[in-house]
Amino acid sequence: MELLRFATAGSVDDGKSTLIGRLLYDTKSILEDQLAAVERTSHARGDEYVNLALLLDGLKAEREQGITIDVAYRYFSTVKRKFIIADTPGHLQYTRNMVTGASTADLALILVDARKGVLEQTRRHAFIASLLRVPHLVLCVNKMDLVDYDQGVFDRIREEFRQFSMKLDVTDLSFIPISALGGDNVVTRSEKMPWYQGPTLLHHLENVHIASDRDLIHLRFPVQGVIRPASAKKFHDYRAYSGQLLGGVMRPGDEVMVMPSGFTTRIKSLELAGKPMTEAFPPMSVNVSLEEELDISRGDMLCRPGNPPTASQDIDAMVCWLSDTTQLNSGSRLAIKHTTRMARAMVKQLHYRLDVNTLHRDDQSPGLKLNEVGRVTLRTTVPLFFDEYRRNRSTGSFILIDEGTNATVGAGMINGPAVDR
């Protein structure tokens, strides 16, 4: 069964957690004891209704303030698809949490309060979703019940957001009017909005086409580890390379090239959980056995001989800064993790800081602070094997790590190899 990962986004109190709670409730994905606990908590808080947002807001501080702070993941399925939901916070100071939740999403649900319209944080999250190359965006105009299900309100918000989205790199954008509290157009069609002829939210999630979003052309297999169980006599001569396939399709007999050595060989066999496979495709994690015994270790990459990734130590990238204790400056030295390869990196140049609200480029900015986005040139100690982020989100992304604290301080999207300006 096909898996769809999606993330919620939007401003504070736009109803993100309530919407996900409604989806889980109406698809009967909540256990009886979970629902009973939410009912008790809602009654204790004095709510006049069952507050479905409590299914997502599990932290004590979240329930006290009625907000989302950390990313909450939930899982449910229908007869058509399996889903992983990332409920992300809407507050400005938690933008980095939204980046984390949306970084692996196939689709982003951007919520807008029908009373307030498109706000600054709505634009910020839409831009970040575009920056992260989330392939599908759905703008849900929520709380339509509070504006008497007025079509004019929906049309005005849709047109305003469409004008803003023209500045972004958005390939698939849909609009759905909903009421998460009442369930209108979430799972079942609302009789209160007969003017809306489009699909319900669940129908859209079940049928949005995501198969073509993955790169099945360019073979990319970063080696995570070498499996060599020499202690077992049965597998004395066994040697395989484990990892997650990030692009292309592999089959036994295919010719592959090992980077950085450049040696070529053929695939002897593929295994998944100890069972032989006739082919593998993203995002499967497999063991690959090769016909030749080559010197291959963690961080190396298997690719096609005529279609290798870019290998470079100088990288042009967009970086979202995630640290509230340090800032990114020209000359900063950090550790970088790209696929399975670790290295050290230096920021050669900070080209500009991007204002995510106006999309203005500030080329005089001295550095990047928490939640800020900018374009940088990095120099790494060893070559990285990458693709442009717009082509492959897995081989085109990296994280920056503070070597002193081992904390993740930045998330990067690669534009390509750096060129001298």
N, C-alpha and C positions, 0 to 999 in steps of 0.2 A: 504494500500500500504506500502511495506517495506521501511524503512528509513535507509540510509547509511550515516554515518558521516565520512568525510575524511579531512585530513590536508595536506597542502603542506609543504615541507621542502627542505633544500638545502642551498647552499652558496649564497653570494650576487650576484645579476645580473644574476642568472641562468634562470630567466623568469617565476617565480612562479605566480606573479600577472597577467602577460600577458596570461599565460596558462588558469587561471581561467576565465579571461575576454573572451578569445576565446571560452571556454566551454559555458559560458552564452550566448555569441553572436550566436554561431552556433546552440544552442538548442532553440533559439528564446525566451530567458528568460529575455530579456532586454526591458524595456518600451521605447517608441519612444522618450519621453522627456529626458530620461537618456542618450540614444545614441546621441541625438542632443547636449546635454551638453558636452559629451565627445568629440564630433567632434569639437565644438567651442573651448574647452580648448586645444585640440591637435593643432588646427590651430594657436591659440594664442601663444603656446609654440614654434611654428616653426617646428613641426613634419611633415614629409612628408606622414604620414599615420595616421589612426585613432588609437590612443594609447589606447588599451583596458585595459591596466594596471590601467588606471585612474578610472575604475569602482570599483577597490578595494582600491586604495591608496587615501583615502578621506581626510587625515590630510594635512594641509597646508605644513608642513615640509616634508611630504612624497612626495608631488607633486613637491616641489622645488628641492629636492635632487634626485628624481626618485628612492626612496627606500621604503621598507616597514618597519614601526616602530612598530605599534601595530597590534594585531591580528584582521583581518577583517572577519566577518562571512557573508556568502551569502547563499541564498536558491534557489534551482530550482528543477524541476521535469521533468521526461519523462513518457512515458506510462508504463514503467516497475518499476520505483523507484522514491522515493523522496530523495533529497540530502541536507545535510548541509555541507558547505565548510568552513574550517578555513584556511585563507591565513596567514601564519606565516612569521615573518621576518628572514632574513638570516644572519644578522650581529652578531658577537660574543657577543656584549653587550646586545643583545635582545634574548639570548638563553632562558631566563626564559619565554618570551612570547611564544616561540615555545613549551615549556613544557606545558604551559597552553592550547594552541590550540590542542595539540596532546593527551592530557590526556584522552579525551573522544572519540577519533577517532577509527573507525573500520578499517580504512585503511590510510596509509601514502603514499603520492606521493613525492618521493625524486627526485628532479631535478638536472641534471648535464649538464653544458655547454659542448657541444661536442668539443669545441676548447680547453678547459682547463682540461677536465677530472675530475677524483675524487679528490677533494680538502679536506683540513683539516676540514672545516665546514661541508662538505658532510658526512664525517665519524662521526663527532660529532652528527649530527642530526640523522644519521642512528642508532648510539648507543643509543641515547635517545629514539628513537622510539622503539627500542628493549627493553630498560629498562622499558618503559611504557607498554610493552606487547601489542603493536598495532599488531593485528593478521595478517594483510596483508600489505606487502610493494610492491610498484611499483616504479622501477627506470626508470624515463623518461629521455632519452638522448635528450636534447632540442638543438635547433639551428642547426639542421642537414643541413639546407640550407646554413649555413656558411662554411661547410666542404664538399660541393657538394654532399651531401647525400651518403657519402662514407661508405660502409658496414664495411670496415676494422676499421674505427674509432669507430663505434658502438660495434663491436666485442671486441676490445681492452678494452674499458671502461666496458663492461659487464663482461669480465673475471677478470679485476682488482677489481671490486666491489664484484663479487662473492667470490673471495679469502678473502676479508675483512669480508664479511658477515658470513663466516664459523666460525669466532670467536664470533659471536653474536647468540642470541637465536631467530632465524627467522624461522618461520614455513612455510610461503608462500611468495615467492619472484618472481616477474615478471619483464620483461624488455621490454620497448617500445620506439622505435626511433620516435621523433616527431619534428615538427617545430611549436611552438605556434603562432608565428607571421603570418605564412602562413596557419595554420590550418591543416598541414599534419599529418595524423594519430591521430588527436584529436577526431573529430566526424566522419569524412569520411576518407576512405582509400586513401593513397597517391599513385599516379601513378609514382612519382619520386623515390620511394623506392620499386620496384617490388621484391627485394630480401627478404623483410620482409613479412612473411606469417602469423604473429600472429594477434590478434584482435586490433582494434583501442582502444584508451583510454576510450572513452565513453562506448563502448561495454563491456570492461573489468569491468568498474564501475557498469554497469547495471547487470552483470551476476556473479560477484564474490560472493561466498557462504558465508554468514555471520550468518545464522540461528543457526549453531552449535557453534558459538563463545560465546553465552550466557549460563550461568549455569542454567539448568532446573532441576537439581537433588537436590541440597542442598538448602532447604528453608531458606531464609534470608529476614526478614521483620522488619527493624528498625522502631520503633514507632516515628513518628514526632510530633503528637499531639493527644489529647483526645477530641473528639467531644461530647459535652454534652449540647444540647440546652434546658436547663431546663425551660427557660422563655416561651417557646412555649408549650401550653397544648397538642397539637397533638403529640409532641415528648418528653413529660415529662419523660418517662422512657427510652429514646433512649440513648445509649452509644456506640460509635464506636471509633476505633483507626485508624488514618490516617497515610499514609506513602507511600514510593515508594518501590515496590517489587524488591529486588536486586538479588534474586536467587530462583530457584525452582518454583513450581506451587501450587497455593492454590485453594481449592474448598470447598464449604459448606459441613460440616460434617467431614472434615479432623481434625485429632488430632494434636495439636500444644503445644509446651512448651514455657513458658515465661522465658527469661533470664533478670536479674540474679536470680530471685526467685526460678526457677525450677518447678513451678506449671504447671500442664497440664490441658487443656480444649479442646473444639472443636469449630470449626468455625461455627457460627450461620448463617451468611450471608455476602456477599460481595457486595459493591456498588461502582459504578463509575459514578460521576456526577449525583448522585441521582437515578441512574437506577440499578436494581439488576443484578448481574453477576453470571454466572455458574462456571467461573474459572478466575483466574488472573495469569499473567506471566510477567517476566521482559520485559521492564522497566515500567510497568503500575503503576500509583499512584491510590490507592483505599482506601476505608473505610472498615475496618474489624470489624464485631460484633461477640462477643464470647458468648458462652452459659453460662459461669460462670462470675460473677462480681469479677474480681481480681484487685489488686492494680498494675496498669500498668501506666507508665508515659513516657514522652519523653526520649529517649535514651535507653529504654528497647528494646528487640528484640524477635520476634516470630520465632521459628524454629521447626524442627521435634524432638520428644523426643529422638530418637536414633541417631540423626545426628546433634548435636549442633556445633556451631563454637567454636574456641579456646577462652577461657576466661583467660586473663593474664594481669598482670600489668608490666611485663618485656617483651619488644618487640625488636626483631632484625629487622632492616630495612635499606633500602637504602634511602638516603635523597638528594634531589637536593636543594641547597641553593639559595634563590631568593632575598635576601636583599643586597643592595649596601651600607648600612650604618652600619651594624653589621656583625659579623661572628659567626658561630656555633663552640663552643668549648666544651670539656668535662666539665660538671658541669653547662652548660647553662640551665636556667629555662624558660620554655615557656608554652603557652596554646596549647592544641592539640584538634582538631576536627576530629572525626572519625565517619562516617555515621551521626547519629543525636546526638551523645554523645559528650559532652564537658568535658574536664578534664585538669589538669595541669601535666606537664611532666618535667623530668630532664634528661639531657644527661649523662648517667652513664659512657659511654666510646665511643670515636671516634676510631674505629678500623683502618681505612685507608681512604685516599683520592684516588679516582680513576681517573687517567688521561684518559679522554674520547677519546683522539687521539691515544694513544699507548696501552690503557687498562692496563697500569702499576699501581700497587697498592703501594701507598706511605704511609707506616705505621708510618712514622715519622712526618707527617703533624700535625701542632699545631691546625688547625681548618679549617673550610670550608668557603670560600669567595663566592662572587657573581658568580653564574652559575657553581659552583663546585659540584661534586657528591661524596658522601662518605657513608661508612657503619657505623652505630651507634647502640648502645643499649640504649633504653629509659626505664625509670621507670615512670609510671603514678600513679596518686593519687587514681584512681579507676580502676577496671578491664575493659578492652575493649574486645568486642566480634568480633573477626576477623577471616578471612581466609588468607591463603597465597595469595599474589598478583597474582601469576601465575594461581591460581585457580579461583579467583573472583576479578576483578579489582576494584569493588565498595567497598566490605567489606575488601579489602586488602590495601586500600589507606587512607591517612590522610593528613591534612595540619597542619603546625606549625604556631602559631600566637604570635607576640610580645605583651605582656600584657600592655606594656606602651603606644604603639602607635596604637594597634589593627590592625597592618598591617600583612598580610600573608607573612611570611619570609621563609617558607620551604614547600616542597611537598615530601611526603614519600611513599615508597612502602614496604609493610611488607613481610619479608622473613619467619617469624614464631615467636614463643615464644623464648625469649633469654635463653640461657643455660650458665652456668658458664664455663668459659674457664680455 
